[in-house]
Amino acid sequence: MTRASLQPDLAELVSLRGPANGLSLHARRPALAQLAGGHRSAQRGRGLEFEEVRLYQAGDDTRSIDWRVTARRGRPHTKVFREDRERPVWLVGDLHAGLYFGSRRQLKSALMLRTAAMLGWVATLSGDRLGAVLGRAEGRPLILPPRGRQAGVLPVLQALVDAQPRAPGHPAPTLNSALETLRPLLKPGSLVLVLSDFSSIDDQTDRLLAGIGARCDCRLLWIVDPLEASGLPTGSFRVGLPERSWWMSGADSRPAWQAAWAERAQRLADMAQRLNLPLTRFDTATAIEDVLPPLLRERTWRT
């Protein structure tokens, strides 16, 4: 890895506007679920505004039938709504020191920054207002209220660069603090994108995400490295942090390592399924500009 790949700077995050151009969180049945956008919907939901009344068509939601117009005209009519294009989109970044790790092309922290930046550009270019809550190892979470256009995305990108971990460290429980900070700021119909390696989830995480998911569209973006799942290769390796390290046998440690990872991954998957929150995995071995565009063009964001 070069130092540039270890520590993304503002210029790199700004350059991700190019790959984000032409993508949208407002596409018909997009990967991030049906978000607010410029398409019509006969079904009223959060963040929708009334547009017109038209003849009822097969497949329309019967709950949207306008019974007064139907009675007056003698044929079924339904209300049509247009989604609000200036929907608040919140990025939640869990930027603890444990993300300063990577065995492939980039650190987990670098992948998180690049993913957040590209999603931020997609949202902004689609007309959304972008905000962020960044959990940090030191200090309280940083809040950037939702704003439109470059006034929204550029401060978020700079904050991501400033908040990224600069050295290895112990994972810190910054996610719960970020979610707790975000909760009173949310308006119904907002989109919340939670970027984390979810290494510190607990019962409080479950409760916080349940509350957010009940009020808003919420997606979990899981940042992982291949070594976390596979374990160390055969050989002897020095592991740990600078102030505390030891030698470990890859072959001897692998069964327990893989079992611990499987348990952690299952706990996250169970939580996401129980709360009905889509969970998508992003791997440090792959460039985000190669992964995100196909996902946004799919009908569903697959886990």
C-alpha positions in Angstrom: 0.0 0.0 0.0 1.1 3.6 -0.7 0.6 6.2 1.9 -2.0 7.8 -0.4 -4.1 4.6 -0.2 -3.7 4.4 3.6 -5.0 7.9 4.2 -7.5 9.3 1.6 -7.3 13.0 1.3 -10.0 15.6 0.4 -8.9 15.7 -3.3 -9.4 11.9 -3.6 -12.9 12.0 -2.0 -13.8 14.9 -4.2 -12.7 13.0 -7.3 -15.3 10.3 -6.5 -17.9 12.6 -7.8 -17.0 11.3 -11.3 -17.9 7.6 -10.6 -21.0 8.8 -8.7 -22.3 10.9 -11.6 -25.3 9.4 -13.3 -26.1 7.2 -10.3 -29.2 7.8 -8.1 -30.8 6.8 -4.9 -34.0 7.7 -6.6 -34.1 5.1 -9.3 -37.1 2.9 -9.8 -36.8 0.2 -7.1 -33.2 1.2 -6.4 -30.7 -0.8 -4.3 -31.1 1.4 -1.3 -34.9 0.5 -1.3 -37.4 2.9 -2.6 -36.0 6.3 -1.6 -37.5 9.7 -2.1 -37.1 10.9 -5.7 -38.5 12.1 -8.9 -40.7 9.1 -9.7 -44.4 8.7 -9.1 -46.0 6.4 -6.5 -49.7 5.5 -6.1 -48.9 4.4 -2.5 -48.4 7.0 0.1 -45.5 6.7 2.4 -43.1 8.8 4.4 -41.7 11.8 2.4 -44.4 11.8 -0.3 -46.3 14.8 -1.6 -49.7 14.7 -3.4 -49.4 15.3 -7.1 -52.7 14.4 -8.9 -55.7 12.1 -9.2 -55.9 9.7 -12.1 -57.9 6.6 -13.2 -57.2 3.5 -11.0 -54.8 1.0 -12.7 -54.3 -2.6 -11.9 -51.6 -2.9 -9.1 -52.4 0.4 -7.5 -52.7 0.5 -3.7 -56.4 0.4 -2.9 -55.8 2.5 0.2 -55.0 5.4 -2.2 -58.3 5.4 -3.9 -60.0 8.8 -3.9 -63.6 7.8 -3.0 -65.0 11.3 -3.6 -63.7 11.5 -7.1 -64.7 7.9 -7.7 -68.3 8.6 -6.7 -68.5 11.8 -8.7 -67.1 10.3 -11.9 -68.4 6.8 -11.6 -65.1 5.2 -12.2 -62.3 4.3 -9.7 -59.7 7.0 -9.3 -56.5 7.0 -7.2 -54.3 9.6 -5.7 -50.8 9.8 -7.0 -47.9 11.1 -4.9 -44.5 12.4 -5.9 -41.6 11.7 -3.5 -39.8 14.7 -2.0 -36.4 15.1 -3.7 -34.9 17.0 -0.8 -35.0 14.2 1.6 -32.4 14.3 4.4 -29.7 11.6 3.9 -27.6 11.0 7.0 -24.2 9.2 6.9 -23.2 7.6 10.2 -19.5 6.9 10.3 -18.1 4.6 13.1 -14.5 5.8 12.8 -12.8 4.1 15.7 -9.1 3.3 15.8 -9.6 -0.4 15.1 -10.4 0.5 11.5 -6.7 1.2 10.9 -6.3 -2.3 9.5 -6.2 -3.9 6.1 -4.7 -7.0 4.5 -5.5 -6.2 0.9 -5.7 -3.0 -1.2 -6.8 -0.5 1.5 -7.5 0.0 5.2 -10.9 -0.5 6.5 -11.0 3.1 7.5 -10.0 4.1 3.9 -12.8 1.9 2.5 -15.3 3.6 4.9 -14.2 7.1 3.8 -14.4 6.2 0.1 -17.8 4.5 0.5 -19.2 7.4 2.5 -17.9 9.9 0.0 -19.3 8.2 -3.1 -22.7 7.8 -1.4 -22.6 11.4 -0.4 -22.0 12.5 -4.0 -24.8 10.2 -5.2 -27.2 11.7 -2.7 -26.1 15.3 -3.4 -26.2 14.9 -7.2 -29.7 13.5 -6.9 -31.0 16.5 -5.1 -30.9 15.2 -1.5 -29.6 17.1 1.5 -26.6 15.4 3.0 -25.7 15.4 6.7 -23.4 13.2 8.9 -22.8 12.1 12.4 -19.2 10.8 12.8 -18.3 8.8 15.9 -14.7 9.4 16.9 -12.3 7.6 19.3 -11.7 11.0 21.1 -14.4 13.5 21.9 -18.1 13.5 21.2 -19.5 12.6 17.8 -19.3 15.3 15.2 -22.6 16.6 13.8 -22.9 18.1 10.3 -26.6 19.1 9.7 -28.1 18.2 6.3 -27.4 20.7 3.6 -27.9 20.6 -0.2 -25.4 20.7 -3.1 -21.7 21.2 -2.5 -22.5 23.1 0.7 -23.6 19.8 2.1 -21.1 17.3 0.7 -17.8 19.2 0.9 -17.9 19.8 4.7 -18.8 16.1 5.2 -15.8 15.0 3.1 -13.4 17.2 5.0 -14.8 16.0 8.3 -14.3 12.4 7.2 -10.7 13.1 6.3 -10.0 14.8 9.6 -11.8 12.1 11.7 -10.1 9.0 10.1 -7.8 7.1 12.4 -4.1 7.8 12.0 -2.6 4.8 13.7 -3.6 1.4 15.0 -5.6 1.2 18.2 -8.1 -0.7 20.2 -11.7 -0.7 18.7 -13.8 1.7 20.7 -17.6 1.6 21.1 -18.2 4.8 19.1 -21.1 3.5 17.1 -23.7 3.6 20.0 -22.6 7.2 20.8 -23.1 8.2 17.1 -26.5 6.6 16.9 -27.6 8.1 20.2 -26.5 11.6 18.9 -28.4 11.1 15.7 -31.7 9.9 17.1 -33.1 13.3 18.2 -32.0 14.9 14.9 -34.0 12.6 12.6 -37.2 13.6 10.8 -39.6 10.9 9.6 -38.7 9.8 6.0 -35.0 10.5 6.4 -32.5 8.0 5.0 -29.8 6.7 7.4 -26.7 5.0 6.1 -24.7 3.4 8.9 -21.1 2.6 7.9 -19.3 0.4 10.5 -17.4 -2.8 11.0 -20.0 -3.5 13.7 -17.2 -4.9 16.0 -18.8 -3.5 19.1 -22.5 -4.1 18.7 -24.5 -4.9 21.9 -28.0 -4.7 23.2 -27.9 -0.9 23.2 -27.0 -1.0 19.5 -30.0 -3.2 18.9 -32.3 -0.8 20.7 -30.9 2.3 19.0 -31.2 0.8 15.5 -34.7 -0.4 16.2 -35.8 3.1 17.1 -34.2 4.6 14.0 -35.5 1.9 11.7 -39.0 2.5 13.0 -38.9 6.2 12.0 -36.7 6.2 8.9 -35.2 4.2 6.1 -32.1 2.7 7.5 -29.3 0.7 5.8 -26.3 -1.1 7.4 -23.1 -0.9 5.4 -20.6 -3.5 6.8 -16.9 -2.8 6.3 -14.8 -5.9 6.4 -11.4 -7.3 5.5 -10.8 -10.8 4.1 -8.3 -11.7 6.8 -11.0 -11.2 9.5 -13.0 -14.1 8.1 -10.2 -16.4 6.9 -7.7 -16.1 9.8 -3.9 -16.0 9.5 -2.2 -18.1 6.9 0.1 -20.9 7.9 3.2 -19.5 9.6 4.3 -17.5 12.6 3.1 -13.9 12.8 3.6 -11.0 15.2 0.2 -9.5 16.1 -1.3 -6.9 18.4 -0.7 -3.2 18.9 2.7 -1.4 19.2 2.5 -1.3 23.0 1.4 -5.0 23.2 2.2 -7.6 20.6 3.0 -11.3 20.6 3.7 -14.2 18.2 0.9 -16.3 16.9 0.8 -19.5 14.8 -1.6 -19.1 11.9 -2.4 -22.8 11.7 -3.0 -23.2 15.4 -5.1 -20.0 15.8 -7.2 -20.5 12.7 -10.1 -22.6 14.0 -10.8 -20.4 17.0 -10.3 -17.3 14.9 -12.8 -18.5 12.3 -15.3 -19.6 14.9 -15.2 -16.1 16.6 -15.7 -14.4 13.3 -18.6 -16.7 12.4 -20.3 -15.9 15.7 -19.8 -12.2 15.2 -21.1 -12.3 11.7 -24.2 -14.3 12.7 -25.0 -11.9 15.5 -25.0 -9.0 13.1 -27.0 -10.9 10.5 -29.6 -11.9 13.1 -29.9 -8.4 14.3 -30.4 -7.0 10.8 -33.0 -9.6 10.0 -34.9 -9.1 13.2 -35.0 -5.3 12.7 -35.7 -5.7 9.0 -32.6 -3.5 8.1 -30.9 -4.3 4.9 -27.2 -5.3 5.5 -24.6 -4.9 2.7 -21.0 -6.1 3.0 -18.1 -4.1 1.5 -14.6 -5.7 1.3 -11.3 -4.0 1.4 -10.1 -6.1 -1.5 -12.3 -4.3 -3.9 -12.5 -0.6 -5.0 -15.7 1.0 -4.1 -16.1 2.6 -7.5 -16.2 -0.9 -8.9 -18.8 -2.2 -6.4 -21.3 0.6 -5.7 -22.5 1.4 -9.3 -23.7 -2.2 -10.0 -25.4 -2.3 -6.6 -27.3 1.0 -7.2 -28.5 -0.4 -10.5 -29.9 -3.6 -9.0 -33.5 -3.9 -8.0 -32.5 -4.8 -4.4 -29.3 -4.1 -2.4 -28.2 -7.7 -1.7 -26.4 -8.7 1.4 
